[in-house]
Amino acid sequence: MIMGRSFAVKAGLAVSSGCLALLTLVQKDWIEAVFGIHPDGRSGAFEWLVVAALFAAAIAFSLLARADLRARTS
């Protein structure tokens, strides 16, 4: 089996992080709607922080999944 559980988890986290980042870009009020709080007083600063963090997580998990896949196929 080339792809192990570790790769699948990392790839899944990369996709999930990327999708949430895109969701936050498109629908900025989802955080307020889901959690019922306004951490930045509706300025939008918190949403940009969330987008940056989620994109960083997506990139990091993608690189980890890629390294895991390369280690298994070499």
mmCIF file of the N, C-alpha and C atoms, coordinates in Angstrom:
data_MODEL
# 
_entry.id   MODEL 
# 
loop_
_atom_site.group_PDB 
_atom_site.id 
_atom_site.type_symbol 
_atom_site.label_atom_id 
_atom_site.label_alt_id 
_atom_site.label_comp_id 
_atom_site.label_asym_id 
_atom_site.label_entity_id 
_atom_site.label_seq_id 
_atom_site.pdbx_PDB_ins_code 
_atom_site.Cartn_x 
_atom_site.Cartn_y 
_atom_site.Cartn_z 
_atom_site.occupancy 
_atom_site.B_iso_or_equiv 
_atom_site.pdbx_formal_charge 
_atom_site.auth_seq_id 
_atom_site.auth_comp_id 
_atom_site.auth_asym_id 
_atom_site.auth_atom_id 
_atom_site.pdbx_PDB_model_num 
ATOM 1   N N  . MET A 1 1  ? 0.849   -1.186 0.000  1.00 0.00 ? 1  MET A N  1 
ATOM 2   C CA . MET A 1 1  ? 0.000   0.000  0.000  1.00 0.00 ? 1  MET A CA 1 
ATOM 3   C C  . MET A 1 1  ? 0.886   1.238  0.000  1.00 0.00 ? 1  MET A C  1 
ATOM 4   N N  . ILE A 1 2  ? 0.788   2.035  -1.046 1.00 0.00 ? 2  ILE A N  1 
ATOM 5   C CA . ILE A 1 2  ? 1.644   3.216  -1.167 1.00 0.00 ? 2  ILE A CA 1 
ATOM 6   C C  . ILE A 1 2  ? 1.195   4.318  -0.217 1.00 0.00 ? 2  ILE A C  1 
ATOM 7   N N  . MET A 1 3  ? -0.061  4.632  -0.206 1.00 0.00 ? 3  MET A N  1 
ATOM 8   C CA . MET A 1 3  ? -0.553  5.712  0.643  1.00 0.00 ? 3  MET A CA 1 
ATOM 9   C C  . MET A 1 3  ? -1.002  5.147  1.978  1.00 0.00 ? 3  MET A C  1 
ATOM 10  N N  . GLY A 1 4  ? -0.359  5.604  3.035  1.00 0.00 ? 4  GLY A N  1 
ATOM 11  C CA . GLY A 1 4  ? -0.709  5.144  4.364  1.00 0.00 ? 4  GLY A CA 1 
ATOM 12  C C  . GLY A 1 4  ? -1.690  6.073  5.047  1.00 0.00 ? 4  GLY A C  1 
ATOM 13  N N  . ARG A 1 5  ? -1.992  5.722  6.256  1.00 0.00 ? 5  ARG A N  1 
ATOM 14  C CA . ARG A 1 5  ? -2.933  6.511  7.043  1.00 0.00 ? 5  ARG A CA 1 
ATOM 15  C C  . ARG A 1 5  ? -2.385  7.914  7.313  1.00 0.00 ? 5  ARG A C  1 
ATOM 16  N N  . SER A 1 6  ? -1.081  8.005  7.556  1.00 0.00 ? 6  SER A N  1 
ATOM 17  C CA . SER A 1 6  ? -0.464  9.293  7.840  1.00 0.00 ? 6  SER A CA 1 
ATOM 18  C C  . SER A 1 6  ? -0.637  10.262 6.667  1.00 0.00 ? 6  SER A C  1 
ATOM 19  N N  . PHE A 1 7  ? -0.388  9.754  5.464  1.00 0.00 ? 7  PHE A N  1 
ATOM 20  C CA . PHE A 1 7  ? -0.567  10.586 4.274  1.00 0.00 ? 7  PHE A CA 1 
ATOM 21  C C  . PHE A 1 7  ? -2.014  11.030 4.134  1.00 0.00 ? 7  PHE A C  1 
ATOM 22  N N  . ALA A 1 8  ? -2.937  10.117 4.337  1.00 0.00 ? 8  ALA A N  1 
ATOM 23  C CA . ALA A 1 8  ? -4.356  10.432 4.183  1.00 0.00 ? 8  ALA A CA 1 
ATOM 24  C C  . ALA A 1 8  ? -4.806  11.488 5.185  1.00 0.00 ? 8  ALA A C  1 
ATOM 25  N N  . VAL A 1 9  ? -4.329  11.390 6.408  1.00 0.00 ? 9  VAL A N  1 
ATOM 26  C CA . VAL A 1 9  ? -4.691  12.381 7.430  1.00 0.00 ? 9  VAL A CA 1 
ATOM 27  C C  . VAL A 1 9  ? -4.132  13.745 7.057  1.00 0.00 ? 9  VAL A C  1 
ATOM 28  N N  . LYS A 1 10 ? -2.868  13.793 6.661  1.00 0.00 ? 10 LYS A N  1 
ATOM 29  C CA . LYS A 1 10 ? -2.238  15.072 6.297  1.00 0.00 ? 10 LYS A CA 1 
ATOM 30  C C  . LYS A 1 10 ? -2.901  15.680 5.067  1.00 0.00 ? 10 LYS A C  1 
ATOM 31  N N  . ALA A 1 11 ? -3.190  14.857 4.079  1.00 0.00 ? 11 ALA A N  1 
ATOM 32  C CA . ALA A 1 11 ? -3.851  15.355 2.874  1.00 0.00 ? 11 ALA A CA 1 
ATOM 33  C C  . ALA A 1 11 ? -5.262  15.845 3.199  1.00 0.00 ? 11 ALA A C  1 
ATOM 34  N N  . GLY A 1 12 ? -5.969  15.123 4.039  1.00 0.00 ? 12 GLY A N  1 
ATOM 35  C CA . GLY A 1 12 ? -7.310  15.547 4.443  1.00 0.00 ? 12 GLY A CA 1 
ATOM 36  C C  . GLY A 1 12 ? -7.294  16.863 5.207  1.00 0.00 ? 12 GLY A C  1 
ATOM 37  N N  . LEU A 1 13 ? -6.321  17.020 6.091  1.00 0.00 ? 13 LEU A N  1 
ATOM 38  C CA . LEU A 1 13 ? -6.204  18.288 6.818  1.00 0.00 ? 13 LEU A CA 1 
ATOM 39  C C  . LEU A 1 13 ? -5.831  19.439 5.884  1.00 0.00 ? 13 LEU A C  1 
ATOM 40  N N  . ALA A 1 14 ? -5.010  19.160 4.880  1.00 0.00 ? 14 ALA A N  1 
ATOM 41  C CA . ALA A 1 14 ? -4.653  20.195 3.903  1.00 0.00 ? 14 ALA A CA 1 
ATOM 42  C C  . ALA A 1 14 ? -5.881  20.650 3.121  1.00 0.00 ? 14 ALA A C  1 
ATOM 43  N N  . VAL A 1 15 ? -6.673  19.692 2.662  1.00 0.00 ? 15 VAL A N  1 
ATOM 44  C CA . VAL A 1 15 ? -7.881  20.024 1.896  1.00 0.00 ? 15 VAL A CA 1 
ATOM 45  C C  . VAL A 1 15 ? -8.889  20.759 2.783  1.00 0.00 ? 15 VAL A C  1 
ATOM 46  N N  . SER A 1 16 ? -9.073  20.281 4.000  1.00 0.00 ? 16 SER A N  1 
ATOM 47  C CA . SER A 1 16 ? -10.023 20.925 4.916  1.00 0.00 ? 16 SER A CA 1 
ATOM 48  C C  . SER A 1 16 ? -9.610  22.356 5.235  1.00 0.00 ? 16 SER A C  1 
ATOM 49  N N  . SER A 1 17 ? -8.326  22.556 5.502  1.00 0.00 ? 17 SER A N  1 
ATOM 50  C CA . SER A 1 17 ? -7.835  23.900 5.806  1.00 0.00 ? 17 SER A CA 1 
ATOM 51  C C  . SER A 1 17 ? -8.020  24.831 4.611  1.00 0.00 ? 17 SER A C  1 
ATOM 52  N N  . GLY A 1 18 ? -7.704  24.328 3.440  1.00 0.00 ? 18 GLY A N  1 
ATOM 53  C CA . GLY A 1 18 ? -7.863  25.144 2.238  1.00 0.00 ? 18 GLY A CA 1 
ATOM 54  C C  . GLY A 1 18 ? -9.315  25.503 1.968  1.00 0.00 ? 18 GLY A C  1 
ATOM 55  N N  . CYS A 1 19 ? -10.206 24.538 2.157  1.00 0.00 ? 19 CYS A N  1 
ATOM 56  C CA . CYS A 1 19 ? -11.635 24.801 1.941  1.00 0.00 ? 19 CYS A CA 1 
ATOM 57  C C  . CYS A 1 19 ? -12.172 25.819 2.950  1.00 0.00 ? 19 CYS A C  1 
ATOM 58  N N  . LEU A 1 20 ? -11.769 25.690 4.202  1.00 0.00 ? 20 LEU A N  1 
ATOM 59  C CA . LEU A 1 20 ? -12.216 26.669 5.206  1.00 0.00 ? 20 LEU A CA 1 
ATOM 60  C C  . LEU A 1 20 ? -11.652 28.055 4.924  1.00 0.00 ? 20 LEU A C  1 
ATOM 61  N N  . ALA A 1 21 ? -10.420 28.122 4.424  1.00 0.00 ? 21 ALA A N  1 
ATOM 62  C CA . ALA A 1 21 ? -9.839  29.417 4.066  1.00 0.00 ? 21 ALA A CA 1 
ATOM 63  C C  . ALA A 1 21 ? -10.635 30.050 2.930  1.00 0.00 ? 21 ALA A C  1 
ATOM 64  N N  . LEU A 1 22 ? -10.968 29.253 1.919  1.00 0.00 ? 22 LEU A N  1 
ATOM 65  C CA . LEU A 1 22 ? -11.768 29.777 0.805  1.00 0.00 ? 22 LEU A CA 1 
ATOM 66  C C  . LEU A 1 22 ? -13.168 30.168 1.260  1.00 0.00 ? 22 LEU A C  1 
ATOM 67  N N  . LEU A 1 23 ? -13.761 29.371 2.141  1.00 0.00 ? 23 LEU A N  1 
ATOM 68  C CA . LEU A 1 23 ? -15.074 29.706 2.680  1.00 0.00 ? 23 LEU A CA 1 
ATOM 69  C C  . LEU A 1 23 ? -15.029 31.044 3.406  1.00 0.00 ? 23 LEU A C  1 
ATOM 70  N N  . THR A 1 24 ? -13.966 31.266 4.159  1.00 0.00 ? 24 THR A N  1 
ATOM 71  C CA . THR A 1 24 ? -13.834 32.525 4.893  1.00 0.00 ? 24 THR A CA 1 
ATOM 72  C C  . THR A 1 24 ? -13.649 33.700 3.942  1.00 0.00 ? 24 THR A C  1 
ATOM 73  N N  . LEU A 1 25 ? -12.958 33.480 2.833  1.00 0.00 ? 25 LEU A N  1 
ATOM 74  C CA . LEU A 1 25 ? -12.811 34.553 1.839  1.00 0.00 ? 25 LEU A CA 1 
ATOM 75  C C  . LEU A 1 25 ? -14.143 34.901 1.183  1.00 0.00 ? 25 LEU A C  1 
ATOM 76  N N  . VAL A 1 26 ? -14.938 33.879 0.900  1.00 0.00 ? 26 VAL A N  1 
ATOM 77  C CA . VAL A 1 26 ? -16.209 34.085 0.195  1.00 0.00 ? 26 VAL A CA 1 
ATOM 78  C C  . VAL A 1 26 ? -17.306 34.553 1.150  1.00 0.00 ? 26 VAL A C  1 
ATOM 79  N N  . GLN A 1 27 ? -17.428 33.905 2.274  1.00 0.00 ? 27 GLN A N  1 
ATOM 80  C CA . GLN A 1 27 ? -18.486 34.193 3.248  1.00 0.00 ? 27 GLN A CA 1 
ATOM 81  C C  . GLN A 1 27 ? -17.838 34.590 4.569  1.00 0.00 ? 27 GLN A C  1 
ATOM 82  N N  . LYS A 1 28 ? -17.517 35.861 4.703  1.00 0.00 ? 28 LYS A N  1 
ATOM 83  C CA . LYS A 1 28 ? -16.755 36.327 5.857  1.00 0.00 ? 28 LYS A CA 1 
ATOM 84  C C  . LYS A 1 28 ? -17.513 36.234 7.186  1.00 0.00 ? 28 LYS A C  1 
ATOM 85  N N  . ASP A 1 29 ? -18.816 36.177 7.144  1.00 0.00 ? 29 ASP A N  1 
ATOM 86  C CA . ASP A 1 29 ? -19.603 36.177 8.381  1.00 0.00 ? 29 ASP A CA 1 
ATOM 87  C C  . ASP A 1 29 ? -19.892 34.790 8.940  1.00 0.00 ? 29 ASP A C  1 
ATOM 88  N N  . TRP A 1 30 ? -19.291 33.744 8.364  1.00 0.00 ? 30 TRP A N  1 
ATOM 89  C CA . TRP A 1 30 ? -19.617 32.402 8.847  1.00 0.00 ? 30 TRP A CA 1 
ATOM 90  C C  . TRP A 1 30 ? -19.151 32.188 10.282 1.00 0.00 ? 30 TRP A C  1 
ATOM 91  N N  . ILE A 1 31 ? -18.081 32.824 10.685 1.00 0.00 ? 31 ILE A N  1 
ATOM 92  C CA . ILE A 1 31 ? -17.584 32.660 12.060 1.00 0.00 ? 31 ILE A CA 1 
ATOM 93  C C  . ILE A 1 31 ? -18.598 33.227 13.048 1.00 0.00 ? 31 ILE A C  1 
ATOM 94  N N  . GLU A 1 32 ? -19.095 34.421 12.756 1.00 0.00 ? 32 GLU A N  1 
ATOM 95  C CA . GLU A 1 32 ? -20.110 35.023 13.617 1.00 0.00 ? 32 GLU A CA 1 
ATOM 96  C C  . GLU A 1 32 ? -21.396 34.199 13.617 1.00 0.00 ? 32 GLU A C  1 
ATOM 97  N N  . ALA A 1 33 ? -21.766 33.670 12.449 1.00 0.00 ? 33 ALA A N  1 
ATOM 98  C CA . ALA A 1 33 ? -22.997 32.889 12.360 1.00 0.00 ? 33 ALA A CA 1 
ATOM 99  C C  . ALA A 1 33 ? -22.896 31.577 13.132 1.00 0.00 ? 33 ALA A C  1 
ATOM 100 N N  . VAL A 1 34 ? -21.760 30.920 13.041 1.00 0.00 ? 34 VAL A N  1 
ATOM 101 C CA . VAL A 1 34 ? -21.600 29.620 13.702 1.00 0.00 ? 34 VAL A CA 1 
ATOM 102 C C  . VAL A 1 34 ? -21.408 29.780 15.207 1.00 0.00 ? 34 VAL A C  1 
ATOM 103 N N  . PHE A 1 35 ? -20.535 30.708 15.603 1.00 0.00 ? 35 PHE A N  1 
ATOM 104 C CA . PHE A 1 35 ? -20.192 30.832 17.019 1.00 0.00 ? 35 PHE A CA 1 
ATOM 105 C C  . PHE A 1 35 ? -20.958 31.918 17.762 1.00 0.00 ? 35 PHE A C  1 
ATOM 106 N N  . GLY A 1 36 ? -21.622 32.799 17.034 1.00 0.00 ? 36 GLY A N  1 
ATOM 107 C CA . GLY A 1 36 ? -22.422 33.841 17.665 1.00 0.00 ? 36 GLY A CA 1 
ATOM 108 C C  . GLY A 1 36 ? -21.622 34.924 18.365 1.00 0.00 ? 36 GLY A C  1 
ATOM 109 N N  . ILE A 1 37 ? -20.368 35.111 17.971 1.00 0.00 ? 37 ILE A N  1 
ATOM 110 C CA . ILE A 1 37 ? -19.525 36.147 18.577 1.00 0.00 ? 37 ILE A CA 1 
ATOM 111 C C  . ILE A 1 37 ? -18.939 37.029 17.486 1.00 0.00 ? 37 ILE A C  1 
ATOM 112 N N  . HIS A 1 38 ? -18.530 38.213 17.875 1.00 0.00 ? 38 HIS A N  1 
ATOM 113 C CA . HIS A 1 38 ? -17.901 39.172 16.959 1.00 0.00 ? 38 HIS A CA 1 
ATOM 114 C C  . HIS A 1 38 ? -16.569 39.592 17.580 1.00 0.00 ? 38 HIS A C  1 
ATOM 115 N N  . PRO A 1 39 ? -15.513 38.773 17.412 1.00 0.00 ? 39 PRO A N  1 
ATOM 116 C CA . PRO A 1 39 ? -14.258 39.033 18.110 1.00 0.00 ? 39 PRO A CA 1 
ATOM 117 C C  . PRO A 1 39 ? -13.547 40.311 17.690 1.00 0.00 ? 39 PRO A C  1 
ATOM 118 N N  . ASP A 1 40 ? -13.841 40.834 16.535 1.00 0.00 ? 40 ASP A N  1 
ATOM 119 C CA . ASP A 1 40 ? -13.164 42.043 16.065 1.00 0.00 ? 40 ASP A CA 1 
ATOM 120 C C  . ASP A 1 40 ? -14.107 43.242 15.944 1.00 0.00 ? 40 ASP A C  1 
ATOM 121 N N  . GLY A 1 41 ? -15.268 43.144 16.522 1.00 0.00 ? 41 GLY A N  1 
ATOM 122 C CA . GLY A 1 41 ? -16.233 44.247 16.436 1.00 0.00 ? 41 GLY A CA 1 
ATOM 123 C C  . GLY A 1 41 ? -16.697 44.508 15.023 1.00 0.00 ? 41 GLY A C  1 
ATOM 124 N N  . ARG A 1 42 ? -16.762 43.464 14.207 1.00 0.00 ? 42 ARG A N  1 
ATOM 125 C CA . ARG A 1 42 ? -17.213 43.521 12.807 1.00 0.00 ? 42 ARG A CA 1 
ATOM 126 C C  . ARG A 1 42 ? -16.289 44.313 11.884 1.00 0.00 ? 42 ARG A C  1 
ATOM 127 N N  . SER A 1 43 ? -15.010 44.425 12.246 1.00 0.00 ? 43 SER A N  1 
ATOM 128 C CA . SER A 1 43 ? -14.078 45.153 11.378 1.00 0.00 ? 43 SER A CA 1 
ATOM 129 C C  . SER A 1 43 ? -13.539 44.289 10.248 1.00 0.00 ? 43 SER A C  1 
ATOM 130 N N  . GLY A 1 44 ? -13.580 42.974 10.418 1.00 0.00 ? 44 GLY A N  1 
ATOM 131 C CA . GLY A 1 44 ? -13.060 42.067 9.400  1.00 0.00 ? 44 GLY A CA 1 
ATOM 132 C C  . GLY A 1 44 ? -11.623 41.655 9.621  1.00 0.00 ? 44 GLY A C  1 
ATOM 133 N N  . ALA A 1 45 ? -10.957 42.228 10.596 1.00 0.00 ? 45 ALA A N  1 
ATOM 134 C CA . ALA A 1 45 ? -9.552  41.907 10.862 1.00 0.00 ? 45 ALA A CA 1 
ATOM 135 C C  . ALA A 1 45 ? -9.382  40.451 11.298 1.00 0.00 ? 45 ALA A C  1 
ATOM 136 N N  . PHE A 1 46 ? -10.290 39.970 12.111 1.00 0.00 ? 46 PHE A N  1 
ATOM 137 C CA . PHE A 1 46 ? -10.194 38.591 12.584 1.00 0.00 ? 46 PHE A CA 1 
ATOM 138 C C  . PHE A 1 46 ? -10.336 37.603 11.432 1.00 0.00 ? 46 PHE A C  1 
ATOM 139 N N  . GLU A 1 47 ? -11.220 37.900 10.498 1.00 0.00 ? 47 GLU A N  1 
ATOM 140 C CA . GLU A 1 47 ? -11.417 37.015 9.357  1.00 0.00 ? 47 GLU A CA 1 
ATOM 141 C C  . GLU A 1 47 ? -10.153 36.923 8.511  1.00 0.00 ? 47 GLU A C  1 
ATOM 142 N N  . TRP A 1 48 ? -9.456  38.041 8.318  1.00 0.00 ? 48 TRP A N  1 
ATOM 143 C CA . TRP A 1 48 ? -8.206  38.014 7.562  1.00 0.00 ? 48 TRP A CA 1 
ATOM 144 C C  . TRP A 1 48 ? -7.139  37.196 8.287  1.00 0.00 ? 48 TRP A C  1 
ATOM 145 N N  . LEU A 1 49 ? -7.127  37.283 9.606  1.00 0.00 ? 49 LEU A N  1 
ATOM 146 C CA . LEU A 1 49 ? -6.198  36.474 10.393 1.00 0.00 ? 49 LEU A CA 1 
ATOM 147 C C  . LEU A 1 49 ? -6.530  34.986 10.231 1.00 0.00 ? 49 LEU A C  1 
ATOM 148 N N  . VAL A 1 50 ? -7.807  34.657 10.250 1.00 0.00 ? 50 VAL A N  1 
ATOM 149 C CA . VAL A 1 50 ? -8.235  33.268 10.068 1.00 0.00 ? 50 VAL A CA 1 
ATOM 150 C C  . VAL A 1 50 ? -7.858  32.771 8.680  1.00 0.00 ? 50 VAL A C  1 
ATOM 151 N N  . VAL A 1 51 ? -8.063  33.581 7.647  1.00 0.00 ? 51 VAL A N  1 
ATOM 152 C CA . VAL A 1 51 ? -7.708  33.193 6.275  1.00 0.00 ? 51 VAL A CA 1 
ATOM 153 C C  . VAL A 1 51 ? -6.206  32.921 6.184  1.00 0.00 ? 51 VAL A C  1 
ATOM 154 N N  . ALA A 1 52 ? -5.401  33.812 6.730  1.00 0.00 ? 52 ALA A N  1 
ATOM 155 C CA . ALA A 1 52 ? -3.951  33.632 6.676  1.00 0.00 ? 52 ALA A CA 1 
ATOM 156 C C  . ALA A 1 52 ? -3.520  32.368 7.409  1.00 0.00 ? 52 ALA A C  1 
ATOM 157 N N  . ALA A 1 53 ? -4.077  32.151 8.586  1.00 0.00 ? 53 ALA A N  1 
ATOM 158 C CA . ALA A 1 53 ? -3.713  30.963 9.368  1.00 0.00 ? 53 ALA A CA 1 
ATOM 159 C C  . ALA A 1 53 ? -4.142  29.674 8.664  1.00 0.00 ? 53 ALA A C  1 
ATOM 160 N N  . LEU A 1 54 ? -5.333  29.674 8.082  1.00 0.00 ? 54 LEU A N  1 
ATOM 161 C CA . LEU A 1 54 ? -5.818  28.478 7.392  1.00 0.00 ? 54 LEU A CA 1 
ATOM 162 C C  . LEU A 1 54 ? -5.032  28.191 6.118  1.00 0.00 ? 54 LEU A C  1 
ATOM 163 N N  . PHE A 1 55 ? -4.677  29.218 5.367  1.00 0.00 ? 55 PHE A N  1 
ATOM 164 C CA . PHE A 1 55 ? -3.849  29.001 4.183  1.00 0.00 ? 55 PHE A CA 1 
ATOM 165 C C  . PHE A 1 55 ? -2.463  28.497 4.580  1.00 0.00 ? 55 PHE A C  1 
ATOM 166 N N  . ALA A 1 56 ? -1.893  29.045 5.661  1.00 0.00 ? 56 ALA A N  1 
ATOM 167 C CA . ALA A 1 56 ? -0.599  28.569 6.145  1.00 0.00 ? 56 ALA A CA 1 
ATOM 168 C C  . ALA A 1 56 ? -0.692  27.100 6.566  1.00 0.00 ? 56 ALA A C  1 
ATOM 169 N N  . ALA A 1 57 ? -1.773  26.744 7.238  1.00 0.00 ? 57 ALA A N  1 
ATOM 170 C CA . ALA A 1 57 ? -1.973  25.353 7.645  1.00 0.00 ? 57 ALA A CA 1 
ATOM 171 C C  . ALA A 1 57 ? -2.131  24.450 6.425  1.00 0.00 ? 57 ALA A C  1 
ATOM 172 N N  . ALA A 1 58 ? -2.868  24.903 5.430  1.00 0.00 ? 58 ALA A N  1 
ATOM 173 C CA . ALA A 1 58 ? -3.057  24.108 4.216  1.00 0.00 ? 58 ALA A CA 1 
ATOM 174 C C  . ALA A 1 58 ? -1.726  23.860 3.514  1.00 0.00 ? 58 ALA A C  1 
ATOM 175 N N  . ILE A 1 59 ? -0.904  24.882 3.424  1.00 0.00 ? 59 ILE A N  1 
ATOM 176 C CA . ILE A 1 59 ? 0.410   24.727 2.789  1.00 0.00 ? 59 ILE A CA 1 
ATOM 177 C C  . ILE A 1 59 ? 1.287   23.783 3.607  1.00 0.00 ? 59 ILE A C  1 
ATOM 178 N N  . ALA A 1 60 ? 1.298   23.965 4.921  1.00 0.00 ? 60 ALA A N  1 
ATOM 179 C CA . ALA A 1 60 ? 2.121   23.109 5.783  1.00 0.00 ? 60 ALA A CA 1 
ATOM 180 C C  . ALA A 1 60 ? 1.686   21.647 5.692  1.00 0.00 ? 60 ALA A C  1 
ATOM 181 N N  . PHE A 1 61 ? 0.390   21.387 5.779  1.00 0.00 ? 61 PHE A N  1 
ATOM 182 C CA . PHE A 1 61 ? -0.092  20.009 5.680  1.00 0.00 ? 61 PHE A CA 1 
ATOM 183 C C  . PHE A 1 61 ? 0.161   19.419 4.300  1.00 0.00 ? 61 PHE A C  1 
ATOM 184 N N  . SER A 1 62 ? 0.074   20.232 3.265  1.00 0.00 ? 62 SER A N  1 
ATOM 185 C CA . SER A 1 62 ? 0.369   19.749 1.911  1.00 0.00 ? 62 SER A CA 1 
ATOM 186 C C  . SER A 1 62 ? 1.826   19.327 1.795  1.00 0.00 ? 62 SER A C  1 
ATOM 187 N N  . LEU A 1 63 ? 2.715   20.143 2.333  1.00 0.00 ? 63 LEU A N  1 
ATOM 188 C CA . LEU A 1 63 ? 4.141   19.808 2.287  1.00 0.00 ? 63 LEU A CA 1 
ATOM 189 C C  . LEU A 1 63 ? 4.445   18.560 3.110  1.00 0.00 ? 63 LEU A C  1 
ATOM 190 N N  . LEU A 1 64 ? 3.790   18.428 4.258  1.00 0.00 ? 64 LEU A N  1 
ATOM 191 C CA . LEU A 1 64 ? 3.994   17.232 5.081  1.00 0.00 ? 64 LEU A CA 1 
ATOM 192 C C  . LEU A 1 64 ? 3.475   15.983 4.373  1.00 0.00 ? 64 LEU A C  1 
ATOM 193 N N  . ALA A 1 65 ? 2.321   16.087 3.718  1.00 0.00 ? 65 ALA A N  1 
ATOM 194 C CA . ALA A 1 65 ? 1.765   14.954 2.978  1.00 0.00 ? 65 ALA A CA 1 
ATOM 195 C C  . ALA A 1 65 ? 2.670   14.581 1.808  1.00 0.00 ? 65 ALA A C  1 
ATOM 196 N N  . ARG A 1 66 ? 3.188   15.585 1.134  1.00 0.00 ? 66 ARG A N  1 
ATOM 197 C CA . ARG A 1 66 ? 4.089   15.339 0.009  1.00 0.00 ? 66 ARG A CA 1 
ATOM 198 C C  . ARG A 1 66 ? 5.360   14.633 0.477  1.00 0.00 ? 66 ARG A C  1 
ATOM 199 N N  . ALA A 1 67 ? 5.917   15.090 1.590  1.00 0.00 ? 67 ALA A N  1 
ATOM 200 C CA . ALA A 1 67 ? 7.118   14.450 2.129  1.00 0.00 ? 67 ALA A CA 1 
ATOM 201 C C  . ALA A 1 67 ? 6.823   13.008 2.541  1.00 0.00 ? 67 ALA A C  1 
ATOM 202 N N  . ASP A 1 68 ? 5.659   12.782 3.137  1.00 0.00 ? 68 ASP A N  1 
ATOM 203 C CA . ASP A 1 68 ? 5.278   11.433 3.533  1.00 0.00 ? 68 ASP A CA 1 
ATOM 204 C C  . ASP A 1 68 ? 5.128   10.529 2.318  1.00 0.00 ? 68 ASP A C  1 
ATOM 205 N N  . LEU A 1 69 ? 4.515   11.042 1.270  1.00 0.00 ? 69 LEU A N  1 
ATOM 206 C CA . LEU A 1 69 ? 4.326   10.259 0.051  1.00 0.00 ? 69 LEU A CA 1 
ATOM 207 C C  . LEU A 1 69 ? 5.667   9.938  -0.606 1.00 0.00 ? 69 LEU A C  1 
ATOM 208 N N  . ARG A 1 70 ? 6.546   10.928 -0.655 1.00 0.00 ? 70 ARG A N  1 
ATOM 209 C CA . ARG A 1 70 ? 7.871   10.699 -1.245 1.00 0.00 ? 70 ARG A CA 1 
ATOM 210 C C  . ARG A 1 70 ? 8.679   9.696  -0.443 1.00 0.00 ? 70 ARG A C  1 
ATOM 211 N N  . ALA A 1 71 ? 8.564   9.743  0.872  1.00 0.00 ? 71 ALA A N  1 
ATOM 212 C CA . ALA A 1 71 ? 9.292   8.803  1.719  1.00 0.00 ? 71 ALA A CA 1 
ATOM 213 C C  . ALA A 1 71 ? 8.796   7.379  1.498  1.00 0.00 ? 71 ALA A C  1 
ATOM 214 N N  . ARG A 1 72 ? 7.512   7.225  1.260  1.00 0.00 ? 72 ARG A N  1 
ATOM 215 C CA . ARG A 1 72 ? 6.945   5.883  1.048  1.00 0.00 ? 72 ARG A CA 1 
ATOM 216 C C  . ARG A 1 72 ? 7.251   5.334  -0.339 1.00 0.00 ? 72 ARG A C  1 
ATOM 217 N N  . THR A 1 73 ? 7.405   6.195  -1.332 1.00 0.00 ? 73 THR A N  1 
ATOM 218 C CA . THR A 1 73 ? 7.639   5.717  -2.700 1.00 0.00 ? 73 THR A CA 1 
ATOM 219 C C  . THR A 1 73 ? 9.111   5.601  -3.057 1.00 0.00 ? 73 THR A C  1 
ATOM 220 N N  . SER A 1 74 ? 10.001  6.095  -2.197 1.00 0.00 ? 74 SER A N  1 
ATOM 221 C CA . SER A 1 74 ? 11.442  5.993  -2.508 1.00 0.00 ? 74 SER A CA 1 
ATOM 222 C C  . SER A 1 74 ? 12.015  4.700  -2.025 1.00 0.00 ? 74 SER A C  1 
# 
